[in-house]
Amino acid sequence: MPSLTPYPHIIHGCDYNPEQWLHSPEILKQDIELMKQANINSVSIGIFAWAALEPEEGRYELDWLAEIVDRLWENGITSVMATPSGAKPVWMSHKYPEIRRVSASRIRDLQGGRHNHCYTSPVYREKVRAINTKLAERFANHPGVILWHISNEIQGECHCELCQAAFREWLKERYGTLDALNLAWWTSFWSHTYTDWSQIESPAPNGENSIHGLTLDWKRFCTHQTYTFFENEIAPIKAANPNAKVTMNLMGFYDGIDYWKMSKLLDVVSWDCYPAWHTQQDGDETYNAFWADAYSDICRSMLGKPYLLMENTPSQTNWQGICRPKTWGFHRLTAISHLAHGADSIQYFQWRQGRGGAEKFHGAVMTHANRTDTRVFQEVRGLGETLKRLDALCGAKTDAKIAMLYDIESHWAVNDAQGPRNDGIGDNDLMLRMYLPFWTAGYAVDFVSPDMDFSGYHLLCVPMLYLLRNDIAARIRNYVKQGGTVVLTMHTGVVDEHDLCYMGDTPAEGLAELAGIRVLEIDPLYDDEYETLRITKAPFPLAESYRLERLCERITAEGAEVLGVYEHGNPCMPDEMPCLTRNSFGRGTAYYAAAFAEDRFYSDFLLSLAERLGIQPALDTAFPHGVTAQRRTAQDGTAFWFLMNWTREQKAVTLPFALKDYETDKIYQNKLPLPPYGAKILVRAN
Ligand code: GAL
């Protein structure tokens, strides 16, 4: 893959807000010198600078920004140029109330905060286009501007009249007639039939919230509206320079909009990673780390190429319950883990702590002390030394043979449904439980949306695909027919794309036939209730039994081989009800796991399956608890291995072959020691 930009280094950057310091030129002067000392080679600039760029309507002041961007570039520091739409200027909010967001209960915001504009407002779109045009004319061809950072953490929804009207138009386009809409939304339920398009309103806590098709379409509409808003943002940039690259900083598992769809507009995916580090007394960070790495894998998978870590804190946030700073050396570990999972950058929020405002205590490379001998500054500088030597890693690939299907529409639908478990259905939790063993054992996993091609993977995991489009079902069947292996789980293929329950056997659309089973009913357990899966026929090494929780689907085998049954202690329940099955279909195999199981089950089952399918982890060795590994292959063919120790204990890894520490050139033949929270970048010894 060609590297992201003509700037062929791993980006070591930060959010830079010089607009907060225009009154202190001496600080701005110091900044560049200090950035160089910290080995910062890029800044994200202008993110919330609209008031400084357009202090009054139509009066644009870009010289100050141009001067800083030039000076940065003269000093070898590139700019990721942001568009400022994430926060609107006060004058604009007052002059054009329509740009202020209206909540679901139909209350319009006062001016304040950020991330709270209306995506539909023609005025806001026009104002955004105008400022972006000015910025693009000035910077789109600037050699120091390597990327455009569109808005900031695009999120939320607006329920104003403009949005309602746009929603109705979108629905007309989608359904054509009200009859079709009424049928698709099942509005005869509770007499909610619409007789005029004008009666349709977005979901509201004090209004309509019992029509699931409406809620689902509203979320799709919000994505659509955000998408067209984004198109409007990037048009002037691409017009000024068709080769300009754009990104949007995603917020992890935020589910307000469909990021898969948004990613189609991006040249590179980036995300802001803020786990609540140091929440465990024993210092074991595996839980936070695997959550973060899972989302990094999603970002890498979206475009099938490296992502950027647009934001992380070099020390602490200011918005978590308890805002602990990353402990000594821990920042390096988290950064190397991002590189391991496909990042081509390590960027911070933020360069310098502001003196006022809500984020004055958020961690930054430069703190209020304004000194370079702080621990954080020195750790950032040290990491920068490492990154400087990693040019070869830019654009390096991850070769995953395992795919995890992650469908946001299904996530929306299953969480909107009332029943069978309103106290947390756990779809994302199940997905992460299925991801965890691969992460632990050093396998690379790609996440795929239902629209992506998964035919090349050796193993496809499909956790709780409650909403099942018929085209996806057909592709899953075809994948298995052609020789693929799929793992399906409970509560799959229950509703169609309108959130209408399928009639007939489930999992619907031929997935029951694929799995050789049929669902009889689903039994949600109370939080303190458990059942047991007893393995009756292990096709590969499995324990005798596993604990089950949350959701137990009762199924009947219709052709599938039963590998495990329920052991339930319920005298009323028939014996030997299947719980885990396997079915041959065409040239491939479909497994069906009918109940939500303890972690150990997914670990034993999925890792045995991966091994049986000949899928290789990054390093073929048994890692001690808390140590993980990944591999990336550089464009010149060099393989890089990354080892991370997420515990406060000293660990040692047995190596299957000799590896060389990329930073120190030290060669490890058999055993590689990893200090507490240690991380290593390695290449082959010879
Ligand atoms: C991000 C946001 C930044 C900053 C940061 C603080 O969500 O994009 O502007 O607020 O959080 O952690």
Residues whose N, C-alpha, C, O or C-beta is under 5 A from the ligand:
A	BS01	GAL	E153 T317 F349
